[in-house]
Amino acid sequence: MSQWFAEYGLFLAQLVTLGVMILAALAIVGRAKAGQAHGQLRIEELDKRYRARQRQLSLVGLDKKRRKAALKAFKRDDKHRDKHRDKRDGAKRPTLWVLDFHGDIKASGTARLAEEVSLILGVIDERDEVAIRLESPGGLVHAYGLAAAQLDRLRDAGVSTTVCIDKVAASGGYMMACCADRLRAAPFAVLGSIGVVAQLPNIHRLLKRHDVDVELLTAGRYKRTLTVLGENTEEGREKFIEELESTHALFKRFVAERRQGLDIDAIATGETWYGSQAVDKGLIDAVGTSEAYLLERMNDARVVTVSLEKRRRLTERLGRAVSLGIEGGLQRIYEALEASGWQRR
């Protein structure tokens, strides 16, 4: 019996070792894939997807005979469209390339946006257009300055651009939006907030009350203006406000250069407006949702979404799979119990 336990223990040790080696290899592969720029490029022709789904809806309620006739009609339509498309357009249909940007305080999606813009600039035709579905409440000045610069690359290349805002494009988000040739926003989308804000706590008096001294040593008169721990001076406060005003002036000039005719002093107060109000202020060109705009363009152009999807790490994929498995198992148990009448009194 002792020999059997020894052999069984050796087998388990070998099994564990093999498992560790496999997991290590998968982790190395996962890290290597995660190191690639932004993972997989996803491209989808929205006009084809919409047409296919609309046809599915049109078949609902038809009997077998009428369904068969409708499917034949669809095939005839496709054949006719392919045959006469070049004659009608004189060339290939223009393409509306669609990008998405959802901004956080650090504009974390900027690197991905930059790569997507680079890809499109390499293939875009003079008849094409780029639409950006943009959502952002703004954030760090330098981060959104870089994000706006990516959209300026399209502008500088002479590419026709439209920004669509369904929910919010405020502060740095609006700075990005105004880089486009045309701005559209939903009726209750929030726009504007052309201003600069900074705040920080100061606990100097609390520290002083407990006999705690803070030594702040700098080389350079304005290396630090306001601090959290030290005693703030009037000179430092004035310098800090001066820097805020300077940043605000740069923001105003940036917007004014790209939205010519806008009364920048009247709207650069830090206020926000809804889409239906913003069109009267000149902040946008039209009121409407991004979905409505894309549907409109499908009449005369291919509408193609382009996105670089971040690869999930192995641990994330495994964790999600386990989570979905547990959730599915619990749901099935609940459904089985419910079917058996366990809740009935």
ZIHUVEN-V506220 format. One record per residue. N is the residue number from 1. RES is the residue in one letter. SS is DSSP state (@ for helix, = for strand, . for the rest). Layout:
BEGIN
N & RES & SS
N & RES & SS
END
This chain:
BEGIN
1 & M & .
2 & S & @
3 & Q & @
4 & W & @
5 & F & @
6 & A & @
7 & E & @
8 & Y & @
9 & G & @
10 & L & @
11 & F & @
12 & L & @
13 & A & @
14 & Q & @
15 & L & @
16 & V & @
17 & T & @
18 & L & @
19 & G & @
20 & V & @
21 & M & @
22 & I & @
23 & L & @
24 & A & @
25 & A & @
26 & L & @
27 & A & @
28 & I & @
29 & V & @
30 & G & @
31 & R & @
32 & A & @
33 & K & @
34 & A & @
35 & G & .
36 & Q & .
37 & A & .
38 & H & .
39 & G & .
40 & Q & =
41 & L & =
42 & R & =
43 & I & =
44 & E & =
45 & E & =
46 & L & @
47 & D & @
48 & K & @
49 & R & @
50 & Y & @
51 & R & @
52 & A & @
53 & R & @
54 & Q & @
55 & R & @
56 & Q & @
57 & L & @
58 & S & @
59 & L & @
60 & V & .
61 & G & .
62 & L & .
63 & D & .
64 & K & @
65 & K & @
66 & R & @
67 & R & @
68 & K & @
69 & A & @
70 & A & @
71 & L & @
72 & K & @
73 & A & @
74 & F & @
75 & K & @
76 & R & @
77 & D & @
78 & D & @
79 & K & @
80 & H & @
81 & R & @
82 & D & @
83 & K & @
84 & H & @
85 & R & @
86 & D & @
87 & K & @
88 & R & @
89 & D & @
90 & G & .
91 & A & .
92 & K & .
93 & R & .
94 & P & =
95 & T & =
96 & L & =
97 & W & =
98 & V & =
99 & L & =
100 & D & =
101 & F & =
102 & H & =
103 & G & .
104 & D & .
105 & I & .
106 & K & .
107 & A & .
108 & S & .
109 & G & .
110 & T & @
111 & A & @
112 & R & @
113 & L & @
114 & A & @
115 & E & @
116 & E & @
117 & V & @
118 & S & @
119 & L & @
120 & I & @
121 & L & @
122 & G & .
123 & V & .
124 & I & .
125 & D & .
126 & E & .
127 & R & .
128 & D & .
129 & E & =
130 & V & =
131 & A & =
132 & I & =
133 & R & =
134 & L & =
135 & E & =
136 & S & =
137 & P & .
138 & G & .
139 & G & .
140 & L & .
141 & V & @
142 & H & @
143 & A & @
144 & Y & @
145 & G & @
146 & L & @
147 & A & @
148 & A & @
149 & A & @
150 & Q & @
151 & L & @
152 & D & @
153 & R & @
154 & L & @
155 & R & @
156 & D & @
157 & A & .
158 & G & .
159 & V & .
160 & S & =
161 & T & =
162 & T & =
163 & V & =
164 & C & =
165 & I & =
166 & D & .
167 & K & .
168 & V & =
169 & A & =
170 & A & =
171 & S & .
172 & G & @
173 & G & @
174 & Y & @
175 & M & @
176 & M & @
177 & A & @
178 & C & .
179 & C & .
180 & A & .
181 & D & .
182 & R & =
183 & L & =
184 & R & =
185 & A & =
186 & A & .
187 & P & .
188 & F & .
189 & A & .
190 & V & =
191 & L & =
192 & G & =
193 & S & .
194 & I & .
195 & G & .
196 & V & .
197 & V & .
198 & A & .
199 & Q & .
200 & L & .
201 & P & .
202 & N & .
203 & I & .
204 & H & @
205 & R & @
206 & L & @
207 & L & @
208 & K & @
209 & R & @
210 & H & .
211 & D & .
212 & V & .
213 & D & .
214 & V & .
215 & E & .
216 & L & .
217 & L & .
218 & T & .
219 & A & .
220 & G & .
221 & R & .
222 & Y & .
223 & K & .
224 & R & .
225 & T & .
226 & L & .
227 & T & .
228 & V & .
229 & L & .
230 & G & .
231 & E & .
232 & N & .
233 & T & .
234 & E & @
235 & E & @
236 & G & @
237 & R & @
238 & E & @
239 & K & @
240 & F & @
241 & I & @
242 & E & @
243 & E & @
244 & L & @
245 & E & @
246 & S & @
247 & T & @
248 & H & @
249 & A & @
250 & L & @
251 & F & @
252 & K & @
253 & R & @
254 & F & @
255 & V & @
256 & A & @
257 & E & @
258 & R & @
259 & R & .
260 & Q & .
261 & G & .
262 & L & .
263 & D & .
264 & I & @
265 & D & @
266 & A & @
267 & I & @
268 & A & .
269 & T & .
270 & G & .
271 & E & .
272 & T & =
273 & W & =
274 & Y & =
275 & G & @
276 & S & @
277 & Q & @
278 & A & @
279 & V & @
280 & D & @
281 & K & @
282 & G & .
283 & L & .
284 & I & .
285 & D & .
286 & A & =
287 & V & =
288 & G & .
289 & T & .
290 & S & @
291 & E & @
292 & A & @
293 & Y & @
294 & L & @
295 & L & @
296 & E & @
297 & R & @
298 & M & .
299 & N & .
300 & D & .
301 & A & =
302 & R & =
303 & V & =
304 & V & =
305 & T & =
306 & V & =
307 & S & =
308 & L & =
309 & E & =
310 & K & .
311 & R & .
312 & R & .
313 & R & .
314 & L & @
315 & T & @
316 & E & @
317 & R & @
318 & L & @
319 & G & @
320 & R & @
321 & A & @
322 & V & @
323 & S & @
324 & L & @
325 & G & @
326 & I & @
327 & E & @
328 & G & @
329 & G & @
330 & L & @
331 & Q & @
332 & R & @
333 & I & @
334 & Y & @
335 & E & @
336 & A & @
337 & L & @
338 & E & @
339 & A & @
340 & S & .
341 & G & .
342 & W & .
343 & Q & .
344 & R & .
345 & R & .
END
